[in-house]
Amino acid sequence: MSKPMLRGLLVAAGVLCAATLATAQTFPSRPVTFVVPFAPGGSTDMVARIVAQAASPGLGVPTVVENRTGGAGVVGWSSAARAAPDGQTLLTLEMSYTIAAGLIPTLPFDPVKGFVQVTTAVENPHVMVVNPNLPAKTLAELIALLKANPGKYFFGSGGTGTNTHMGGELFKSLAGVDLVHVPYRGAGAVLQDLVGGQVQVLVTSLPTALPLIQSGQLRPLMVAAEKRSPVLPDVPAAAEAGLPGMVMKFWVGFAAPAGTPPAVVERLNRDIVAALALPDTKKRLAELGMDPVGNTPAEAQKLIESEIARWSAVAKAADIKMQ
């Protein structure tokens, strides 16, 4: 390499480092935008609004939540990926992001490298529920029933590629049973038919099913977590029920565009984690059935990578594809 070329590279590197340092020192310079790729009113949107509001005092600037909907999340994800890597725009992402990474080969960004993770904010477990008229009162009895009647019973979902679909496919794979998938347009429709007996099995988030469990309209067989849930203390966790691999949690986290300076990511992590620890934040999240997490960027990145690998494997085994 010639000396002029080397000098040019060193100058360019110096300019880049100076720009990165300047960004870190002046952050945040204006309101921080939290992009939500779904419509207002859903659980992901509500978590983003609670956390954004709570983090604003620590950040020292207002926070704004923008709902950029379309393409089952792709529009919002892509918009955030194109944002300037200065920490002023954060993506609110949840488990559907990691499912889509294995189902949609044409995503206009790298789902692993396109963002730097800030933190996993909250989580809650899934639960397996059945119609109470089904002659199975435990998970072991359900598996025995399904193995004795392959293809006779149905599991519902909120649509192809949703968490409820992937949860059902994961159960089928782990238990070695033949359940027929029936996709619906949304959680409300599948819950209605589950109560009515048109479908018999559903894996869904605990807050979604809890009211129908408490009213006796659905029977819980397993909490898809490492330990029992305080709200369902009599329902066994995955390992207790005999399927230790059936741990499945709904989670919501925050990420910044790739290239965001580490100092900015650390600042965002610090202020968001502090916001999650506030009593009022905990109370508001608990009302949604959410448990605060507030982990490190490295831990959040590990979750993203492991979830993408997991759901990609489930999709491949079940031959699930989306365009």
N, C-alpha and C positions, 0 to 999 in steps of 0.2 A: 504494500500500500504506500502511495506517495505521501510525502510530508504535507502538501497542501490538502490532500483528501483527508488525512488524519486530523489536521487542524479543523477542517470543516465539520467533521463528525463530532469532534470534541465541543466545538462551538454550539452545534445543534443540540447535543446532549445537555450542555449547560443551560441553554435557553429553555429546554423542556423541563429540566429540574427546577429552574427559577419559576416557570409558570405553574408547576405543580405546587411548589412551596407557597406561592402567592395565593393560589386557590384555597389551600388549607388554612392560611392565616386569615383570609377574609371571609371564610364560610361561617355562618350563612349570611349572604349579602342581601337576600330578599326572601319573601315567603317560600317555604318548602312545600312542594306539591306532592301529595300522595295519590298516585294513579290507581284506581280500582277498575279492573276490566269487566265488571259486572254492574247491573243496574242497582240503583239505590234501594235500600231496605233489606237486602239479604245479609246473611251472617258475616260474609267477608267485608261488605261495605260498612256494617255497624262496627266491626272490630277496628277497621281503619279510622273511622271517625272518632271513636273513643280514644285510641292511641294518639292520633294526630293532635287532638285537643289537649291531651295530657302532656304531650311532649313539647308543646309550643313554648311554655315558660322557660324550660331548660335550653331550648334552642335560641331563645331570645328574639324570635320572629314569628309572625303568624304562620299557620299551616292551612293548606287548602286541600280538600279532597275533590278529585275530578274523576267522574265515572266515564270511562271511554269504552263503550260496549261494542260487541259485534264479534262474529266468528268464534263463538264459544270461548271468548277470552283472548283470541289471537290479536285482535285489534289493539287492545290495551297493552298486552305484552310487547307487541312490536313498537308501539308508540313510545313506551318507556325505554326500550332498547336503543332507540334513535336519539334519546335525549342527551344533552351535554353531560359529560361525566364529571360534574362538579358538586354532586350531592344535593342539588336543589330539586331534583325529581327522584322520587322513590316509587318503585313498583310494589303494590300489595299483591302478593302471590299466595296461593294455597295449593292443596294437593292436586287439583285438576291440572295445574301447570306441569307437574311431574308425570301425570298420566298422559297428557297430550304429547309430551316429548317422545314417548314410545309409540304413539298412534298416528301422528301427523308428520310424515317425512319432509313436508315442504315448508316447515316453519322458517320464516325469514330471518332467523337469528339462531345462534347456538344456545340451546337451553342450559348448558352447563357453563360455558365461558362468556355468554352474552351479558351476564350480570355478576356483580360481586355481592355476596349475601351480607346483610347487616345484622339481622337477628331473626330467630323464630319467635314470634310474639306469643301465640296461644296454641293450645291443642285441646281436643277432647276425643274420647274413644268412640269407636263404632260399637254397635250392638247387633246381635243376630236375633231377630224376632220372627215368630210364626203365628199363623192363625190359631187361636186357642182350640178350635175344633180338630186340629191335626192330632192324631194319636201318638204324640211324642212330647214327653215332658222334660227330657234332658237332651243334650247334644248327642250323646251316645245313642239314644233311642231314635233320634232323627236320622242319624247316619245309617243305622240298621234298617230303618223304614225305607230310606232312599235306595239303599243297595238291594233290598228285596223287591223294589218296584222301579227299575231304571226307566227314565223317561216319562214317568207318570205324573210327577209333581213339577211345579213351576216356581221359579224365583223371579220377582219383579225388580225393575230398576227405573230410575228417572230418565233413562235414555242410554243409547250406546256410548260407551266410553266414559260414563259418569262414575263417581265413586261407588255408587250402589251396584252398578254393573261389574266393576272390577272386584268389588268385595265378594259378590256372588261367584265369580269365576275363580277367585283365590280359594274360596271355601270348597268348590267342586274339585279343584286340583289337590288340595291338601287332604280332603276326606276321601277322594277317589269315588265320587258319586256322579250320577247322571241326572242333573236338573235342567229343565228347559228354561231358557231365558226369555222373558217377556218384557220388552222395553216400552216405557210409557213416556209421555211428554211432561215430565216434572214429577216432583216428589208427592204432591197432593193426590194425583191420580193413582199412583201405585199404592199409596197408603189406603185409599178408599177401597181398592179392589182386594188388598190384603185383608182388611177387616171383613169384606164381603165374601172372602173365600175363593175368589177367582184365581188368585195366586196364593201360595202357601208360605213362602220364605222370603225374607228381605234382610240384607245387611245394610244398615244406615247409621248416620251419626246419632249418638245418644240423645241430644236435645230434640231431634226431629221425632223420635219414637216415644220419648218419655211420657207425654200426656196420654197417649193411647195405651201405654203399659200401665200407667197408674189408674186408668179407668177400667182396666181389665179387658180391653178390646184386642190387645196383642199380648202374646206370651214371650218373655225374653228367655233365651236359652244360654247365652254367653255374652259377656262383655269382651270385646276384642282388644284387650289391654293386658299389661303385665300383672296388674292387680285388680281387685274388685273396685267398683265405683261406690263412693259414699252414698249416692242416691239410689243405688240398687245393691245393697249389701248382701242380699241373699242369692244373687246371680253370680255364678262362677266366672273367673277370668279365663283367658284362652288356655293356659297350661293346665289349670285345674279341670277344665272341660275336656281335655284330651287333645287339643290342637294348639300346641305352643307357637306354631308359626302363624297363627291367625291373629296377630297383633296388628291392628289397623286404626290409625288415628287421623282425624281431620285436623289440619293445622293451618295457621295463617302466619306469614312472615313478611319481611320487607327486604328489598334489594335495590341496589343502585346500579346504573349502567357500568359496564366494564370500563376500566380505566380511571374510575373515581379514586382520588388519592387515598392511601391508607389512613392518613391522619383524619380525613373527612369521614371515612367509614367508621373509624374509632369514635369520633365525636357523635355521630348518629347513633351508634350502638349504645354509647354511654347514656345519652339523653332518653332514648326510647326504653332501655332497660330500667332506668330510674323511673320513668313514667309508669311502667308496668307494675312497679313495686308500691305505687301510691295506693292507700286504702280505698279511695273513691274509684280508682281505675279497677282494682280487684273486684269491688262490689258490682260495678257495671258489667264487667266481663262475666262474673259469676251468674248474673241474671240471664246471660246468653248461653250459659252452660259451658263456658270456656275457662280453662285453667291457664294462668300466665306461665310463660316459659322464660323468655329473656336470656337466651344463650349467646355465646360468642359468635363472631362472623365465621370462624373456622368450623364450629359445631353446626351452624346453620348450613354451611356449604356441604358438609358431610351428609346432612339429612337430604339435601337436594339430590346429591349424586346417588345415594343409596335408594331413594324413592324412585328416581328415574330408572335405575337398573332393575328394581323390583317390578315395577308396573310394565316395563318393556318386556320382561320375561313372561309375565302373566298374559299380556296381549299376544305375544308370539305363540304361546302354548295354546291359547284359545282362538287363534287366527282372527283377531279383531283388528280391523283396519278402518281408518277415517281419512278423508281427503282434506 
